[in-house]
Protein backbone atom coordinates (compact mmCIF):
# COMPACT_ATOMS: atom_id res chain seq x y z
CA UNK A 1 0.00 0.00 0.00
CA UNK A 2 2.75 2.45 0.95
CA UNK A 3 4.70 1.76 -2.23
CA UNK A 4 1.61 2.43 -4.39
CA UNK A 5 0.94 5.74 -2.57
CA UNK A 6 4.50 6.96 -3.26
CA UNK A 7 4.14 6.24 -6.96
CA UNK A 8 0.96 8.33 -7.14
CA UNK A 9 2.60 11.22 -5.27
CA UNK A 10 5.58 11.13 -7.60
CA UNK A 11 3.35 11.04 -10.68
CA UNK A 12 1.25 13.95 -9.38
CA UNK A 13 4.37 16.02 -8.71
CA UNK A 14 5.76 15.23 -12.16
CA UNK A 15 2.46 16.18 -13.81
CA UNK A 16 2.38 19.47 -11.85
CA UNK A 17 5.93 20.36 -12.89
CA UNK A 18 5.17 19.50 -16.52
CA UNK A 19 2.05 21.68 -16.42
CA UNK A 20 3.98 24.64 -14.99
CA UNK A 21 6.74 24.33 -17.59
CA UNK A 22 4.24 24.09 -20.42
CA UNK A 23 2.12 27.07 -19.36
CA UNK A 24 5.16 29.24 -18.60
CA UNK A 25 6.51 28.64 -22.10
CA UNK A 26 3.21 29.48 -23.79
CA UNK A 27 2.61 32.70 -21.91
CA UNK A 28 5.75 34.33 -23.31
CA UNK A 29 4.66 33.65 -26.89
CA UNK A 30 1.35 35.42 -27.20
CA UNK A 31 -0.72 34.50 -30.24
CA UNK A 32 -2.12 37.71 -31.67
CA UNK A 33 -1.61 36.71 -35.30
CA UNK A 34 -5.33 37.17 -35.97
CA UNK A 35 -4.93 40.94 -35.39
CA UNK A 36 -3.96 43.38 -38.16
CA UNK A 37 -1.31 46.06 -38.08
CA UNK A 38 -4.06 48.69 -38.44
CA UNK A 39 -5.76 47.30 -35.32
CA UNK A 40 -2.45 47.61 -33.47
CA UNK A 41 -2.04 51.22 -34.64
CA UNK A 42 -5.59 52.06 -33.54
CA UNK A 43 -4.97 50.42 -30.16
CA UNK A 44 -1.75 52.38 -29.66
CA UNK A 45 -3.35 55.70 -30.61
CA UNK A 46 -6.29 55.05 -28.28
CA UNK A 47 -4.02 54.24 -25.33
CA UNK A 48 -1.04 56.53 -25.94
CA UNK A 49 -2.22 59.20 -28.35
CA UNK A 50 -0.71 60.29 -31.62
CA UNK A 51 -1.63 59.89 -35.26
CA UNK A 52 -1.00 57.34 -37.99
CA UNK A 53 1.92 58.51 -40.11
CA UNK A 54 1.44 55.89 -42.82
CA UNK A 55 2.47 52.52 -44.13
CA UNK A 56 6.11 51.47 -43.90
CA UNK A 57 7.96 49.39 -46.49
CA UNK A 58 8.37 45.99 -44.76
CA UNK A 59 10.91 44.37 -47.12
CA UNK A 60 14.12 45.64 -45.42
CA UNK A 61 13.07 43.94 -42.15
CA UNK A 62 11.58 40.85 -43.88
CA UNK A 63 8.13 41.51 -42.39
CA UNK A 64 4.64 41.13 -43.85
CA UNK A 65 3.55 44.71 -43.22
CA UNK A 66 4.59 47.86 -41.41
CA UNK A 67 3.09 51.09 -40.14
CA UNK A 68 4.30 54.14 -38.25
CA UNK A 69 2.55 56.39 -35.80
CA UNK A 70 3.66 59.81 -34.60
CA UNK A 71 3.67 60.22 -30.83
CA UNK A 72 4.91 63.46 -29.25
CA UNK A 73 6.41 64.51 -32.57
CA UNK A 74 8.46 61.32 -33.04
CA UNK A 75 7.80 58.30 -35.22
CA UNK A 76 7.32 54.85 -33.72
CA UNK A 77 7.39 51.93 -36.13
CA UNK A 78 5.48 48.65 -35.98
CA UNK A 79 5.98 45.53 -38.08
CA UNK A 80 3.97 42.33 -38.29
CA UNK A 81 5.46 38.91 -39.06
CA UNK A 82 3.69 35.71 -40.07
CA UNK A 83 4.90 32.99 -37.68
CA UNK A 84 3.43 30.31 -39.99
CA UNK A 85 6.11 31.13 -42.57
CA UNK A 86 9.42 29.49 -41.65
CA UNK A 87 11.68 32.43 -42.57
CA UNK A 88 9.47 35.00 -40.83
CA UNK A 89 9.20 32.85 -37.70
CA UNK A 90 12.99 32.54 -37.65
CA UNK A 91 13.40 36.32 -38.05
CA UNK A 92 10.86 36.98 -35.29
CA UNK A 93 12.65 34.52 -32.97
CA UNK A 94 15.96 36.30 -33.66
CA UNK A 95 14.44 39.68 -32.80
CA UNK A 96 12.80 38.28 -29.66
CA UNK A 97 16.09 36.77 -28.48
CA UNK A 98 18.38 39.74 -29.25
CA UNK A 99 15.80 42.51 -28.61
CA UNK A 100 17.19 44.19 -31.72
CA UNK A 101 15.91 44.71 -35.26
CA UNK A 102 18.54 45.42 -37.90
CA UNK A 103 17.73 47.69 -40.83
CA UNK A 104 20.55 48.02 -43.37
CA UNK A 105 23.05 47.00 -40.71
CA UNK A 106 21.82 49.49 -38.11
CA UNK A 107 20.52 48.01 -34.85
CA UNK A 108 17.29 49.33 -33.35
CA UNK A 109 16.03 48.39 -29.88
CA UNK A 110 12.95 46.23 -30.45
CA UNK A 111 10.00 45.14 -28.35
CA UNK A 112 8.16 41.98 -29.41
CA UNK A 113 4.57 41.08 -28.61
CA UNK A 114 3.37 37.92 -30.33
CA UNK A 115 3.92 38.48 -34.05
CA UNK A 116 4.35 42.28 -33.75
CA UNK A 117 7.58 44.26 -33.36
CA UNK A 118 7.92 47.88 -32.22
CA UNK A 119 11.00 50.05 -32.73
CA UNK A 120 11.97 53.69 -32.13
CA UNK A 121 10.07 53.76 -28.84
CA UNK A 122 13.21 53.96 -26.69
CA UNK A 123 13.80 57.67 -27.32
CA UNK A 124 10.16 58.72 -27.13
CA UNK A 125 8.93 60.81 -24.18
CA UNK A 126 6.05 58.33 -23.76
CA UNK A 127 8.29 55.24 -23.74
CA UNK A 128 6.64 53.68 -20.68
CA UNK A 129 3.13 54.28 -22.03
CA UNK A 130 4.13 52.88 -25.44
CA UNK A 131 5.54 49.71 -23.91
CA UNK A 132 2.55 49.22 -21.60
CA UNK A 133 0.02 49.66 -24.42
CA UNK A 134 2.05 47.46 -26.77
CA UNK A 135 2.24 44.64 -24.21
CA UNK A 136 -1.54 44.80 -23.65
CA UNK A 137 -2.33 44.34 -27.35
Secondary structure, DSSP 8 states (H G I E B T S, - for coil): -HHHHHHHHHHHHHHHHHHHHHHHHHHTS---TTS-HHHHHHHHHHHH--EEEEE---GGGT-SEEEEEEETTEEEEEEE--TTSHHHHHHHHHHHHHSEEEETTEEEEEEEETTEEEES-TTSTTHHHHHHHHHH-
